[in-house]
Structures are given as C-alpha cells and as structure tokens.
Amino acid sequence: TCRSGIVTFLLSTVVTLCDPLCLSPPPPMEDKLYLLQRHLPELLELDALIRHGERHLRVTTVHQVPMGQISLPIHVIELGSQSPNAPVIGFFGGVHGVERIGSQVLMSWLHSLIHRLQWDDQLHRRLEKVRLVFMPMINPGGIWRRTRSNPNGVDLMRNAPIDAMGKAPFLVGGHRISRHLPWYRGKRGEPMEPEAQAVIRTVREKLFSSPFSMSLDCHSGFGRRDRVWCCYARSHRPIPHIAEVYRLKQVFEQTYPNHHPYLIEPQSINYTTHGDLWDYLYDDAQEQQPDHTFLPFTLEMGSWLWVRKNPRQILDFFGYFNPMISHRHHRVLRQHLPFFEFLTAMASNAGNWLPTPKEKQRLTRQAIEHWFRRSDT
C-alpha cells in the first residue's frame, strides 16, 4: 500500500508538471508589477502618464511583445489636431534596448506637455494646428533584456530591406552572420521584425497623409557631441529634401545662437549602414506621397561625453549608453526639451520657413558645399 501510494503520488506529480497550464500559470498582479518595476519601470511610468493625461490623449496598442508570462505593449500616443491636413511631428524612442535614455527623454517631454495642458492656453491653441505622435518604447523586449536587439536577436535599425550604396563598416553597418552578434540584420528575404513593422505602419498611417511631417528618433552611444542626423544612412548622396534640412539648421542656429550646440548633419558623414528604417520610410514617402514633405531626423546623444566625465561607467556596459550619475541624468532629461519645442513650432509653422523653388536651388547648393564636399576633403 505504501509503495502504491508513493507511485500514485509520483505519477500525479509528473502529470501536474507536464500540464502546460501548470507550467505557465498567469502571474499574480503583484508579481507582474514587481517584474515590471525591476526590468521595465519606464512602462509603469508611461502607463501613469497615459492615465493622467487621458483627457487629451488618443492611445493605441500596435503590438504586444511576449516576455515569459508577461506581454509588453507597444503604445502609440497622439495629441493635438485631428485634421488630416494638419502638420505632424512624431517622436520615437527605445529602438535599441540598451539606450533607455531615449525613451526616458521622450517621456520627460510627454510629461511636460500633459501637465502644461492643465493651465497653458497657448499650448492648447498650438495643438489645434499640429498633431504630435509618440512611440516612446519601440523595443520593450530589448529594454527588458538590456540588449541592443529585440528578443529575436535582430537590430531593428538594421532590419529594413535596403542595402548601403557602397561599403559599410564591418559588423557595425549591419550583417547577416549570426543573431548572437550585435547589429544583426535578420535573415535575407524574411519579413521585418514585428516591432519594425509596427513603426512602419505607424509612420505610414499617422505621418504620410499630412502635407508636412517630421520625425525624431532618439538614440545614444556615439560621439562626445549631441548630433541631429538626417537621411541618408545608406548613401553619401544628398536626399531630395536636403535644402529643407539645411534651412531648418539655419533657423535653429539663428533662433538659439547660445543654446545647446547640436551638430546637425546627414548621418552618412559619420558612417553608412544597411537596413536603416528611416531611409526605408523616407524613400517610401517619396514614392507614395511625392507632393508631401516628410523629414526624418535622429537625435544621437553623445554618450561618450558622459563616460569621459565619469570613467567608472566603463565598468558597466550599460554605462556606455546612459548617464549613470543622478544630476547628469536629470540634466539630459531636461536639456533637449527646448529642441523638441522648436521642432514642434517648426512643424506648426512649416509654411513660414519652407523654401520656395528658387530658394531651394540655392539652399541645395549651400547644403552640398557645407556637408558633402567638406566631408570629401
């Protein structure tokens, strides 16, 4: 009897362990909150912002990333005008999981806007003329795992089906060797990763329909200066809207001569890459909406300066991409807000600064002389 009881107990234990429902029961709410607080506190902060500003925000979930027993949402948040002809500016972040400062900077900007809407009549009037789109955490699985890539090991900013014109830097420019190496593009011929597809759908639906739109994608990890990059990343050839980019640079430097010194330039001056999502989207916009203007930019925060000021960050891989000291972290969260405000104003008043056809010819020549011929010397 004792032996049969033991056998029965062991068999029931095996059956229980083999039951898939028992292997992965949904975690209790307190366990989920604990895991989020430990691995992805930015998502809890974003949810709190959405609840606080729900009166002014339009929120959609464009994808869910499975992470063990938890599903991580990718949110798209809109505020401002709903007119199809209103200019649009999109703010994107969290493409690379190790660069969480990009998501944090955008949430700092969203936090400011939500709280200003409680008392700022001028902001309400501005938002009647312009639409803001936020996608602050494109790769929540990568942020959770503290990796550059998404959970499938693919670098989302090397995942578009386009190749660099000419030679790109080995590995860094994107490769198809192995997902265990950084900058992996994914297998040739396979569909883009779900997170990359979510970005493309969002930009096509929310930005392309507008006669004028801009985007800013926030990154870190390159250089000692903060850079604002325009397309192309895959080619040293200037984009058709290089005159508009040069004009924006002029207006910013004239308006804020003593402000934070951004280096505004095409990305290809520094290096070229395969599979850049914004190159892909820019060319797509040129084909789908040739009469519209879409200007994608990348804010590349110069994290090498943070390492130089705090060399101990070298001991932490995460420290190469994020400010680790509290006061410097707070400074980064606030120092880009005037630039975001400037871009929003430029989008809202695009008709007042976009060049005429005659001005465009002159500005194109100046831009090529300033950026491309200088880079060839």
Beta strands, then each sheet from edge to edge (+ up, - down):
strand 1: 58-67
strand 2: 70-80
strand 3: 88-93
strand 4: 131-135
strand 5: 212-220
strand 6: 227-230
strand 7: 263-266
strand 8: 293-301
sheet 1: 1+ 2- 4+ 3+ 5+ 8+ 6- 7-
end
